[in-house]
Amino acid sequence: MADPRQRVPGTDRVLAHPEVAAAADRLGHRLVKQAVHTAQRRARDGEIPTSEVVAETLAALPDSASSSRPVLNATGVLLHTNLGRAPLSRAAVDALGRAAGTTDVELDLSTGRRGPRGAATLAALLSAVPRAEAAHVVNNGAAALALAATALAQGREIVLARGEMVEIGDGFRLPELLTATGARLREIGTTNRVRLDDYRAAVGADTGFVLKVHPSNFVISGFTSAVPVAALRGIGVPVVVDIGSGLLHRHPVLPDEPDATSALADGADLVLASGDKLLGGPQAGLLLGRAEIVQQLRHHPLARALRVDKLTLAALEATLRGPRTPVEQALRRDQRSLLLRAERLAEAFRAAGIPASAERSEATVGGGGAPGVTLPSAAVVLPERFADLLRGGATPVLGCVAHDRCLLDLAAVPPEDDDELRRAVLAVA
Ligand SMILES: *Cc1c(COP(=O)(O)O)cnc(C)c1O
């Protein structure tokens, strides 16, 4: 009897199949070849018929050469660090595509000469925050802090209140980041209280700057006192304010969250913020403030190491100039329409025999800002086992488990994704 392995089609023959060849163009030869080898091995082992090698190869191929997978965020946390924080607007996604090839990022097309890098993005930032004399963009909020500390306080002191010594997550502590630049920390006040006199007494000839850090992921309540930025005006050294979340103006839904315009109006010389928190854009660190200080940072040798790429510049500009971001839309959803959506989904699940209900819930902004603030929301309630099933599904959905139930909170799910969410649940049921 002939050895059935002999009939397994050869690699070149499978790769020459038009659909497989097209996949190799799209995904790369190496990745497709691996899938062919796997299918051939399965045929040799008798797991699939040899006639199925092409089909098996095609079925095993990923949609993309990148293994990064879209996940539906049903956690009720708008800015989820593990899910990549802010989802980009359609406009920003389009901008990424346009910027991906060769672009005029550092070329003045009217003269053919080298132009200032990212000029349009900085102009968009300044037009959004007219209070700022100048702006600069680096890789993330931590990079903005590192650049400010290095350029303004290396070998000198940064005055910081003990109640603002923040750990931002994954073990990263801002005080450690600051001292890693060669600056020294001058801690003032106590965990719960600091007074203007503490700042006055600490500032001296050796002070690089006074730093105010927004406690963006915790709240201290009770017997507390802090010194607002406005009170530090005229203290004699630059006042740098790390607002964290990147709001450019006061936000009606989050009235207590600091914003760049108010901080500058209150007298901050430099404001630092992240691009991918409440601003709703790509990962970036924004520096806004007095021209002389921003120039100093921009020309520091470290600035080159923290420089953002053309993709970030493009996505950030589109975020600033474009329509409301997904984060902004999520902040403005009203509970009634969220509850209606949850009820409609629960009804569809019950019709398929899945025990489901809808209820009011509370969403949060997340580690990116507005600690302690809850946003009225609504969730679909499913049996607890759905949490694992949904995370492992073809369209992964991340819900949250509470009291032995799986909650799918809709605050961070755009309504246009309801169909996808419904299909994801029905597929794993
Ligand atoms: C998030 C945050 C940072 C760090 O910003 P990244 O963009 O994550 O590097 C720094 N300071 C504050 C107050 C923050 O909330």
The ligand as a Gaussian input file, in Angstrom:
#p B3LYP/6-31G(d) Opt

LIG

0 1
 C       -0.425000      59.016000      33.634000
 C        0.388000      59.998000      34.364000
 C        1.751000      60.172000      34.079000
 C        2.465000      59.315000      33.090000
 O        2.041000      59.539000      31.803000
 P        2.314000      58.450000      30.667000
 O        1.768000      59.103000      29.444000
 O        1.619000      57.216000      31.085000
 O        3.790000      58.266000      30.607000
 C        2.433000      61.132000      34.774000
 N        1.825000      61.897000      35.680000
 C        0.521000      61.768000      35.974000
 C       -0.086000      62.658000      36.997000
 C       -0.237000      60.817000      35.323000
 O       -1.536000      60.676000      35.617000

